[in-house]
Amino acid sequence: MSTADEVDESTPRETAPKRARRIVLFSVVALLVVALDVVSKVLVVANLAPGEQTRLLGGAIYLDIARNSGAAFSLGTGFTAILTVVAIAVVVVIVRTASRLQSRAWAVALGLILGGAIGNLVERIFRAPGVFRGHVVDWISLFGPYGAHWPIFNLADSGIVCGAVLAAGLSLFGVSLDGARTRD
């Protein structure tokens, strides 16, 4: 064997365990977001009546229950079925992309986005008024009740937004999925 053959053989062996660890991290983050989102929504639906609100932290956070048929900020309320199909496509793309992960930060970012997308997708599929038309339960209102100052959201939405901000930051600083920096 030549020296070049030895280098080519050692590289996949070194990156395979690293990739496996990143996929585990990605999966754990996604599952954690889904679990927290589902449990929180079950608790909110069971314990908070529509129109009722709970004030926390001196009014910085209000717990309100709202049903959202649209996307973030209640945009696209008439397109619930289309939003469901888009969410399914996002899940598929992220899962396919995960096979190339070697960066911890990208694993966390994509895990947050995937967990949030699945959390809301579960409701689109299984909640009333019907399959692919379900309304997502939103329950966190900032700085005022009933979304007075900021639209009401849920933990899945938080996962998506935090993951997207992290992904944007990684892209801005030139960090690729394999953890390499593409720019200085």
KOLVO-228631 format. One line per 3 residues: number of its first residue (from 1); their letters; for each residue x, y, z of N, C-alpha, C. Coordinates in nm, 3 decimals. Atoms other than C-alpha are relative to their C-alpha. Example, Ala and Ser with C-alpha at 12.3 -4.5 7.8 and 13.67 -1.06 7.14 Angstrom:
1 = as = 0.089 -0.119 0.000 1.230 -0.450 0.780 0.090 0.120 0.000 | -0.082 -0.119 -0.006 1.367 -0.106 0.714 -0.077 0.109 0.073;
This chain:
1 = mst = 0.083 -0.119 0.000 0.000 0.000 0.000 0.086 0.124 0.000 | -0.072 -0.127 0.000 0.108 0.351 -0.069 -0.045 0.085 0.118 | 0.035 -0.090 -0.109 0.102 0.631 0.179 -0.137 0.064 -0.024;
4 = ade = 0.130 -0.061 0.032 -0.197 0.785 -0.002 -0.114 -0.096 0.034 | 0.103 0.098 -0.035 -0.395 0.460 0.044 -0.023 -0.004 0.150 | 0.013 0.003 -0.145 -0.324 0.463 0.416 -0.079 0.121 0.050;
7 = vde = 0.071 -0.120 -0.040 -0.449 0.821 0.449 -0.149 -0.013 -0.035 | 0.139 0.014 0.043 -0.764 0.745 0.249 -0.076 -0.098 0.089 | 0.066 0.098 -0.085 -0.839 0.441 0.469 -0.020 0.052 0.142;
10 = stp = 0.012 -0.046 -0.139 -0.778 0.621 0.800 -0.105 0.109 0.016 | 0.095 -0.111 -0.012 -0.998 0.922 0.728 -0.142 -0.047 0.030 | 0.136 0.043 -0.033 -1.334 0.734 0.716 -0.011 -0.062 0.139;
13 = ret = 0.004 0.060 -0.133 -1.246 0.542 1.032 -0.003 0.106 0.109 | -0.004 -0.106 -0.100 -1.174 0.864 1.217 -0.131 0.079 0.004 | 0.120 -0.082 0.003 -1.489 1.043 1.103 -0.127 -0.078 0.031;
16 = apk = 0.122 0.079 -0.025 -1.740 0.756 1.139 -0.043 0.006 0.147 | 0.044 -0.012 -0.140 -1.739 0.754 1.524 -0.044 0.143 0.034 | 0.036 -0.140 -0.025 -1.749 1.135 1.527 -0.139 0.027 -0.058;
19 = rar = 0.131 -0.018 0.064 -2.044 1.133 1.284 -0.108 -0.070 0.082 | 0.098 0.075 -0.079 -2.222 0.870 1.494 -0.034 0.076 0.129 | 0.026 -0.079 -0.120 -2.182 1.084 1.808 -0.085 0.122 -0.030;
22 = riv = 0.078 -0.118 0.038 -2.321 1.388 1.627 -0.144 -0.038 -0.033 | 0.136 0.046 0.032 -2.621 1.190 1.500 -0.074 -0.034 0.130 | 0.063 0.027 -0.130 -2.688 1.072 1.856 -0.038 0.132 0.067;
25 = lfs = 0.029 -0.132 -0.057 -2.666 1.434 1.980 -0.120 0.063 -0.070 | 0.110 -0.051 0.081 -2.895 1.547 1.697 -0.132 -0.067 0.039 | 0.121 0.076 -0.033 -3.147 1.272 1.781 -0.050 0.031 0.141;
28 = vva = 0.038 -0.029 -0.139 -3.142 1.340 2.155 -0.061 0.139 0.011 | 0.054 -0.136 -0.004 -3.199 1.714 2.104 -0.141 0.001 -0.061 | 0.131 0.003 0.065 -3.487 1.648 1.862 -0.104 -0.069 0.088;
31 = llv = 0.094 0.073 -0.086 -3.649 1.391 2.092 -0.035 0.079 0.126 | 0.024 -0.082 -0.119 -3.612 1.622 2.393 -0.099 0.114 -0.032 | 0.092 -0.109 0.038 -3.783 1.910 2.209 -0.141 -0.056 -0.022;
34 = val = 0.132 0.061 0.024 -4.067 1.681 2.092 -0.066 -0.037 0.132 | 0.056 0.044 -0.128 -4.114 1.534 2.440 -0.047 0.119 0.084 | 0.038 -0.118 -0.078 -4.115 1.873 2.616 -0.121 0.070 -0.061;
37 = dvv = 0.112 -0.066 0.067 -4.350 2.017 2.356 -0.130 -0.077 0.020 | 0.121 0.081 -0.014 -4.599 1.729 2.367 -0.050 0.001 0.144 | 0.041 0.002 -0.141 -4.601 1.707 2.748 -0.056 0.137 0.041;
40 = skv = 0.049 -0.134 -0.037 -4.639 2.085 2.785 -0.138 0.026 -0.058 | 0.131 -0.023 0.063 -4.932 2.094 2.541 -0.109 -0.084 0.066 | 0.097 0.085 -0.070 -5.105 1.803 2.713 -0.038 0.065 0.133;
43 = lvv = 0.027 -0.065 -0.129 -5.070 1.981 3.049 -0.081 0.128 -0.016 | 0.072 -0.126 0.023 -5.189 2.314 2.910 -0.145 -0.027 -0.036 | 0.138 0.031 0.041 -5.495 2.163 2.741 -0.080 -0.054 0.118;
46 = anl = 0.070 0.059 -0.114 -5.581 1.971 3.059 -0.026 0.100 0.112 | 0.008 -0.087 -0.117 -5.531 2.261 3.300 -0.034 0.146 -0.026 | 0.025 -0.141 0.030 -5.600 2.589 3.119 -0.119 0.010 -0.095;
49 = apg = 0.121 -0.016 0.082 -5.943 2.681 2.986 0.020 0.114 -0.100 | -0.007 -0.112 0.096 -5.979 2.896 2.674 -0.052 0.128 0.066 | 0.037 -0.127 -0.061 -5.995 3.260 2.779 0.060 0.021 0.138;
52 = eqt = -0.066 -0.008 -0.130 -5.819 3.183 3.108 0.148 0.026 -0.024 | -0.144 -0.022 0.012 -5.466 3.309 3.160 0.064 0.002 0.137 | -0.077 0.001 -0.123 -5.198 3.271 3.423 0.119 0.092 -0.018;
55 = rll = -0.109 -0.098 0.005 -4.953 3.552 3.494 0.119 -0.053 0.077 | -0.125 0.046 -0.064 -4.591 3.458 3.574 0.107 0.108 -0.011 | -0.116 -0.090 0.001 -4.273 3.651 3.654 -0.039 0.147 -0.012;
58 = gga = 0.042 -0.139 -0.002 -4.453 3.975 3.724 -0.061 0.050 -0.130 | 0.062 -0.038 0.127 -4.627 3.973 3.387 0.091 -0.012 -0.120 | -0.090 0.020 0.114 -4.325 3.891 3.172 -0.050 -0.115 -0.088;
61 = iyl = 0.053 0.116 0.073 -4.492 3.563 3.074 -0.144 -0.023 0.045 | 0.137 0.040 -0.027 -4.858 3.475 3.051 -0.024 -0.135 -0.066 | 0.040 0.128 0.057 -4.992 3.125 2.997 -0.143 0.017 -0.049;
64 = dia = 0.130 -0.012 0.065 -5.282 3.149 2.753 -0.011 -0.118 -0.096 | 0.016 0.107 0.097 -5.429 2.879 2.533 -0.064 0.056 -0.126 | 0.052 -0.044 0.129 -5.484 2.948 2.165 0.020 -0.113 -0.100;
67 = rns = -0.011 0.101 0.107 -5.544 2.721 1.866 0.041 0.073 -0.127 | -0.057 -0.066 0.118 -5.337 2.817 1.562 -0.008 -0.092 -0.120 | 0.010 0.081 0.122 -5.430 2.683 1.219 0.107 0.042 -0.101;
70 = gaa = -0.101 -0.049 0.093 -5.151 2.882 1.053 0.141 -0.033 0.043 | -0.141 0.017 -0.032 -4.776 2.902 1.067 0.037 0.098 0.111 | -0.047 -0.093 -0.102 -4.565 3.123 1.293 -0.074 0.133 -0.014;
73 = fsl = 0.070 -0.127 -0.008 -4.742 3.441 1.399 -0.138 -0.006 -0.067 | 0.132 0.025 0.058 -5.069 3.290 1.267 -0.009 0.037 -0.147 | 0.001 -0.026 0.143 -4.966 3.352 0.907 -0.049 -0.125 -0.074;
76 = gtg = 0.044 0.112 0.083 -5.131 3.133 0.644 -0.108 -0.084 0.065 | 0.102 0.078 -0.072 -5.435 3.033 0.851 -0.089 -0.080 -0.093 | 0.083 0.076 0.093 -5.618 2.912 0.541 0.075 -0.110 -0.071;
79 = fta = -0.084 0.095 0.073 -5.333 2.687 0.431 0.056 -0.110 0.090 | -0.045 0.099 -0.097 -5.312 2.430 0.710 0.052 -0.127 -0.067 | -0.043 0.123 0.069 -5.287 2.129 0.474 0.133 0.022 -0.072;
82 = ilt = -0.126 -0.031 0.068 -5.011 2.297 0.272 0.113 0.012 0.101 | -0.102 -0.012 -0.106 -4.823 2.386 0.590 0.041 -0.137 0.052 | -0.030 0.136 -0.046 -4.846 2.021 0.695 0.094 -0.068 -0.098;
85 = vva = -0.086 0.061 0.102 -4.694 1.905 0.366 0.139 0.063 0.002 | -0.129 -0.068 -0.009 -4.419 2.167 0.394 0.077 -0.050 0.122 | -0.065 0.050 -0.121 -4.344 2.051 0.751 0.055 -0.141 -0.022;
88 = iav = -0.048 0.136 0.031 -4.316 1.691 0.629 0.125 0.008 -0.086 | -0.118 -0.016 0.086 -4.073 1.802 0.357 0.120 0.048 0.079 | -0.109 -0.050 -0.085 -3.865 1.994 0.614 0.058 -0.113 0.084;
91 = vvv = -0.045 0.114 -0.081 -3.848 1.686 0.838 0.085 -0.094 -0.085 | -0.074 0.092 0.088 -3.734 1.468 0.545 0.137 0.059 -0.035 | -0.128 -0.064 0.037 -3.465 1.718 0.437 0.096 0.001 0.118;
94 = ivr = -0.088 -0.005 -0.117 -3.330 1.757 0.791 0.052 -0.139 0.035 | -0.044 0.137 -0.031 -3.319 1.381 0.852 0.105 -0.046 -0.101 | -0.099 0.037 0.102 -3.135 1.329 0.523 0.132 0.074 0.021;
97 = tas = -0.120 -0.082 -0.024 -2.891 1.610 0.606 0.078 -0.051 0.121 | -0.063 0.047 -0.124 -2.819 1.457 0.948 0.108 -0.105 -0.025 | -0.099 0.104 0.028 -2.623 1.176 0.786 0.139 0.058 -0.026;
100 = rlq = -0.129 -0.063 0.027 -2.346 1.427 0.705 0.055 0.078 0.119 | -0.040 -0.081 -0.115 -2.324 1.585 1.051 0.129 -0.046 0.065 | -0.118 0.024 -0.081 -1.987 1.611 1.218 0.022 0.115 0.098;
103 = sra = -0.010 -0.117 -0.085 -2.038 1.945 1.390 -0.102 -0.010 0.113 | 0.091 0.001 -0.115 -2.183 1.953 1.742 -0.104 0.112 -0.011 | 0.090 -0.115 0.008 -2.331 2.298 1.688 -0.109 -0.022 -0.105;
106 = wav = 0.101 0.029 0.103 -2.503 2.193 1.364 -0.093 -0.112 0.046 | 0.086 0.107 -0.052 -2.630 1.878 1.535 -0.106 0.057 0.093 | 0.095 -0.064 -0.091 -2.792 2.093 1.805 -0.100 0.085 -0.080;
109 = alg = 0.088 -0.087 0.079 -2.931 2.346 1.553 -0.104 -0.081 -0.075 | 0.094 0.081 0.078 -3.084 2.082 1.328 -0.091 -0.085 0.089 | 0.083 0.073 -0.095 -3.207 1.881 1.627 -0.112 0.086 0.055;
112 = lil = 0.102 -0.093 -0.048 -3.391 2.187 1.761 -0.107 0.024 -0.107 | 0.095 -0.025 0.109 -3.550 2.258 1.422 -0.085 -0.124 -0.025 | 0.074 0.125 0.024 -3.644 1.893 1.367 -0.100 -0.027 0.112;
115 = gga = 0.090 0.023 -0.112 -3.791 1.856 1.716 -0.120 0.093 -0.003 | 0.110 -0.095 0.010 -3.998 2.171 1.673 -0.093 -0.031 -0.115 | 0.084 0.034 0.116 -4.118 2.071 1.328 -0.085 -0.123 0.028;
118 = ign = 0.077 0.121 -0.032 -4.221 1.726 1.451 -0.105 0.030 0.106 | 0.095 -0.035 -0.104 -4.387 1.870 1.762 -0.126 0.064 -0.056 | 0.116 -0.064 0.061 -4.613 2.094 1.555 -0.066 -0.089 -0.104;
121 = lve = 0.056 0.091 0.101 -4.656 1.833 1.281 -0.092 -0.104 0.063 | 0.085 0.096 -0.071 -4.798 1.584 1.531 -0.138 0.059 0.021 | 0.130 -0.064 -0.021 -5.071 1.833 1.610 -0.074 0.024 -0.131;
124 = rif = 0.064 -0.019 0.130 -5.138 1.913 1.245 -0.067 -0.130 -0.047 | 0.053 0.129 0.044 -5.197 1.542 1.189 -0.110 -0.050 0.093 | 0.089 0.067 -0.094 -5.379 1.438 1.507 -0.103 0.088 0.072;
127 = rap = 0.095 -0.085 -0.072 -5.562 1.741 1.652 -0.119 0.038 -0.088 | 0.119 -0.048 0.069 -5.906 1.872 1.562 0.037 0.127 -0.077 | 0.123 0.060 0.049 -6.055 1.963 1.324 0.018 -0.126 -0.083;
130 = gvf = -0.016 0.124 0.075 -5.898 1.672 1.134 0.142 -0.019 -0.049 | -0.132 0.037 0.050 -5.601 1.499 0.976 0.049 0.102 -0.103 | -0.066 -0.100 0.085 -5.363 1.747 0.805 -0.065 0.138 0.011;
133 = rgh = 0.064 -0.129 -0.020 -5.590 2.031 0.924 -0.001 0.039 0.147 | 0.001 -0.024 -0.144 -5.521 2.017 1.298 0.057 0.135 0.039 | -0.045 -0.129 -0.052 -5.475 2.335 1.495 0.101 -0.022 0.112;
136 = vvd = -0.108 0.011 -0.097 -5.154 2.371 1.695 -0.039 0.077 0.126 | 0.025 -0.067 -0.127 -5.185 2.458 2.064 0.118 0.093 0.031 | -0.099 -0.100 -0.043 -4.997 2.779 2.144 -0.040 0.044 0.140;
139 = wis = 0.035 -0.029 -0.139 -4.973 2.882 2.507 0.091 0.095 0.075 | -0.092 -0.093 -0.068 -4.688 3.122 2.588 -0.018 0.138 -0.062 | 0.017 -0.137 0.044 -4.757 3.494 2.565 0.098 0.088 0.079;
142 = lfg = -0.100 -0.084 -0.066 -4.483 3.747 2.640 -0.051 0.142 0.023 | 0.022 -0.139 -0.038 -4.532 4.080 2.820 -0.146 0.045 -0.001 | 0.141 -0.035 -0.006 -4.910 4.068 2.812 -0.085 -0.120 -0.035;
145 = pyg = 0.087 0.114 0.029 -5.205 3.832 2.798 -0.049 0.002 -0.145 | 0.066 0.018 0.130 -5.358 3.699 2.476 0.081 0.051 -0.118 | -0.086 -0.043 0.111 -5.060 3.787 2.258 -0.006 0.149 -0.027;
148 = ahw = 0.015 -0.145 0.017 -5.104 4.160 2.315 0.126 0.066 -0.055 | -0.125 -0.064 0.042 -4.734 4.240 2.256 0.086 -0.089 -0.088 | -0.078 0.095 0.080 -4.594 3.928 2.092 -0.092 -0.119 -0.024;
151 = pif = 0.091 0.112 0.027 -4.778 3.641 1.921 0.022 -0.117 0.097 | -0.006 0.116 -0.088 -4.857 3.340 2.139 0.071 -0.113 -0.073 | -0.078 0.107 0.061 -4.623 3.046 2.077 0.007 -0.119 0.094;
154 = nla = -0.016 0.121 -0.081 -4.525 2.703 2.213 0.147 -0.042 0.000 | -0.139 0.044 -0.009 -4.207 2.506 2.287 0.054 -0.049 -0.135 | -0.045 0.041 0.134 -4.194 2.359 1.935 0.044 0.123 -0.080;
157 = dsg = -0.036 -0.124 0.069 -4.194 2.712 1.793 0.133 0.053 0.052 | -0.126 -0.045 -0.059 -3.915 2.802 2.036 0.117 -0.082 -0.052 | -0.106 0.085 0.054 -3.711 2.504 1.919 0.036 0.038 -0.143;
160 = ivc = -0.023 -0.038 0.139 -3.754 2.603 1.555 0.075 0.132 -0.008 | -0.063 -0.131 0.006 -3.661 2.966 1.617 0.143 -0.004 0.054 | -0.136 0.008 -0.056 -3.361 2.889 1.841 0.093 -0.077 -0.094;
163 = gav = -0.080 0.077 0.095 -3.237 2.626 1.594 0.032 0.081 -0.125 | -0.023 -0.082 0.119 -3.279 2.865 1.300 0.100 0.112 0.027 | -0.097 -0.105 -0.036 -3.092 3.144 1.481 0.140 -0.059 0.011;
166 = laa = -0.130 0.067 -0.010 -2.810 2.903 1.566 0.053 -0.038 -0.138 | -0.041 0.036 0.136 -2.801 2.774 1.205 0.045 0.123 -0.078 | -0.038 -0.123 0.069 -2.792 3.130 1.072 0.136 0.050 0.049;
169 = gls = -0.129 -0.041 -0.055 -2.506 3.215 1.307 0.114 -0.088 -0.049 | -0.103 0.091 0.051 -2.313 2.906 1.204 0.032 0.029 -0.146 | -0.021 -0.033 0.142 -2.364 2.991 0.838 0.075 0.132 -0.015;
172 = lfg = -0.064 -0.132 0.005 -2.265 3.353 0.898 0.149 -0.010 0.031 | -0.140 0.015 -0.038 -1.941 3.241 1.063 0.072 -0.108 -0.082 | -0.065 0.092 0.093 -1.872 2.988 0.788 0.026 -0.139 0.054;
175 = vsl = -0.016 0.135 -0.053 -1.911 2.667 0.988 -0.087 -0.094 -0.081 | 0.075 0.094 0.084 -2.010 2.377 0.764 -0.050 -0.119 0.084 | 0.056 0.116 -0.070 -2.199 2.058 0.857 0.108 -0.093 0.055;
178 = dga = -0.107 0.087 -0.048 -1.869 1.875 0.894 0.086 0.068 0.105 | -0.073 -0.073 -0.105 -1.746 2.138 1.142 0.114 0.083 -0.052 | -0.109 -0.079 0.058 -1.491 2.289 0.904 -0.046 0.144 -0.019;
181 = rtr = 0.030 -0.141 0.026 -1.473 2.664 0.872 0.025 0.028 -0.146 | -0.014 -0.028 0.143 -1.535 2.774 0.516 0.057 0.138 -0.027 | -0.063 -0.131 0.014 -1.412 3.128 0.578 0.065 0.040 0.131;
184 = d = -0.072 -0.046 -0.119 -1.187 3.313 0.818 -0.076 0.107 0.072;
